[in-house]
Amino acid sequence: MELKKQKAYKSVFDMACADFLRLDPSTQCRNAGADYRGQGSAGSVDIPYFDEVITLGLPGFSFKSSKDVNVTLVAKIIILHYLVRAPDMPLKDELVAYEDIPGARHYLPVFERRVTRPLALAFGYNRDAFVESGIALGGTKEDYGNASFTLTILPRVPVTFILWEGDEEFPPSVRTLFNPSVSAYLSLEDIVVLSKMAVTRIVKTARKKYAGEEMSDI
């Protein structure tokens, strides 16, 4: 099953590479907030991604992290999809919940299972760990809920994570807010995948920072 999944991902990756080669890289990178250096389809792209910069080499589609860590195949696909779709569209001055993104309500159960519930389980009684982990990833502290921060995961994809701690009467809960333009940059499925990747990084950062303290498994 794992081999079959990897083959499917490789096929999606190859399609994304082909799609990007059909576009003007300079225009797409400008739209995406990425830095393109080169001429035609030969060059390199520097794109901020979480708290690192990914350098994409063209036309061979090599990926290198500024932190010298592995860039997963899924991350490569998301980055390419973002670059391919990037429109000439500024961010809007408002925020919407995931389910209020047009067409996203159908994916809401999956989004809650992969994103909001794992965060509530991991940080539901530790607001400090929640917000400090977000800041450690380059996030900006916000004033929503009991604790909140905004991560700019890709240059045009800020995501705000909000925690309400649990108490004797109510269980903890987490909510995420997006810029309404997000669906122009990523498909609904890619938004779920990228948000799940953010959850993994947030929790991993907390486990490193709070080693020895109890953290719920996700």
FENGIRA-V290345 format. One record per residue. RES is the residue in one small letter. PHI is phi in whole degrees, -180 to 180 (999 if undefined). NEAR is the number of other C-alpha atoms within 8 Angstrom. Layout:
# FENGIRA-V290345
RES & PHI & NEAR
RES & PHI & NEAR
This chain:
# FENGIRA-V290345
m & 999 & 4
e & -64 & 5
l & -64 & 6
k & -64 & 7
k & -66 & 8
q & -63 & 8
k & -65 & 8
a & -65 & 8
y & -61 & 10
k & -63 & 9
s & -65 & 8
v & -65 & 9
f & -62 & 11
d & -61 & 8
m & -65 & 8
a & -65 & 12
c & -61 & 10
a & -63 & 8
d & -63 & 9
f & -67 & 12
l & -66 & 10
r & -82 & 6
l & -107 & 8
d & -83 & 10
p & -62 & 11
s & -64 & 8
t & -65 & 7
q & -64 & 13
c & -68 & 14
r & -62 & 10
n & -63 & 11
a & -87 & 12
g & 78 & 9
a & -106 & 12
d & -105 & 9
y & -105 & 12
r & -127 & 7
g & 153 & 8
q & -140 & 6
g & 64 & 8
s & -94 & 10
a & -109 & 8
g & 168 & 12
s & -146 & 11
v & -123 & 14
d & -105 & 11
i & -131 & 13
p & -61 & 12
y & -148 & 11
f & 54 & 11
d & -105 & 7
e & -138 & 9
v & -122 & 12
i & -100 & 13
t & -103 & 13
l & -102 & 12
g & -91 & 11
l & -120 & 11
p & -93 & 8
g & -81 & 5
f & 57 & 8
s & -89 & 8
f & -124 & 10
k & -135 & 11
s & -91 & 12
s & -66 & 9
k & -98 & 6
d & 57 & 6
v & -110 & 7
n & -66 & 6
v & -97 & 9
t & -68 & 6
l & -62 & 9
v & -64 & 7
a & -62 & 8
k & -60 & 11
i & -64 & 11
i & -61 & 10
i & -62 & 8
l & -66 & 11
h & -58 & 11
y & -63 & 11
l & -66 & 12
v & -68 & 11
r & -82 & 9
a & -48 & 12
p & -94 & 9
d & -86 & 5
m & -140 & 6
p & -74 & 5
l & -68 & 8
k & -89 & 7
d & -92 & 5
e & -163 & 6
l & -130 & 8
v & -134 & 10
a & -72 & 10
y & -55 & 11
e & -68 & 10
d & -94 & 8
i & -72 & 11
p & -50 & 7
g & 86 & 7
a & -82 & 11
r & -58 & 10
h & -63 & 6
y & -91 & 10
l & -56 & 10
p & -58 & 7
v & -68 & 8
f & -62 & 10
e & -64 & 9
r & -68 & 9
r & -96 & 10
v & -122 & 12
t & -73 & 13
r & -66 & 11
p & -59 & 11
l & -68 & 13
a & -64 & 12
l & -68 & 11
a & -77 & 11
f & -123 & 14
g & -57 & 15
y & -127 & 7
n & -147 & 8
r & -64 & 12
d & -65 & 7
a & -63 & 10
f & -61 & 14
v & -73 & 12
e & -68 & 9
s & -68 & 13
g & -65 & 15
i & -66 & 11
a & -62 & 8
l & -91 & 12
g & 95 & 10
g & -76 & 11
t & -114 & 9
k & -67 & 10
e & -120 & 8
d & -115 & 8
y & -87 & 7
g & 57 & 8
n & -85 & 10
a & -163 & 14
s & -161 & 15
f & -157 & 15
t & -115 & 13
l & -105 & 14
t & -92 & 13
i & -72 & 11
l & -128 & 10
p & -52 & 12
r & -111 & 10
v & -130 & 11
p & -80 & 12
v & -131 & 12
t & -101 & 11
f & -108 & 12
i & -124 & 13
l & -114 & 17
w & -112 & 11
e & -66 & 13
g & -82 & 11
d & -144 & 7
e & -67 & 5
e & -102 & 5
f & -127 & 6
p & -74 & 9
p & -68 & 13
s & -148 & 12
v & -131 & 12
r & -132 & 9
t & -120 & 11
l & -124 & 11
f & -125 & 13
n & -71 & 14
p & -57 & 11
s & -76 & 10
v & -58 & 11
s & -71 & 11
a & -80 & 9
y & -97 & 14
l & -140 & 12
s & -70 & 8
l & -60 & 10
e & -66 & 8
d & -65 & 9
i & -63 & 11
v & -63 & 12
v & -62 & 8
l & -65 & 9
s & -66 & 9
k & -65 & 10
m & -64 & 8
a & -65 & 9
v & -58 & 11
t & -58 & 8
r & -69 & 9
i & -62 & 12
v & -68 & 11
k & -62 & 8
t & -63 & 11
a & -65 & 13
r & -64 & 9
k & -70 & 7
k & -72 & 7
y & -109 & 8
a & -55 & 7
g & 99 & 4
e & -95 & 5
e & -72 & 4
m & -129 & 7
s & -66 & 7
d & -77 & 5
i & -120 & 6
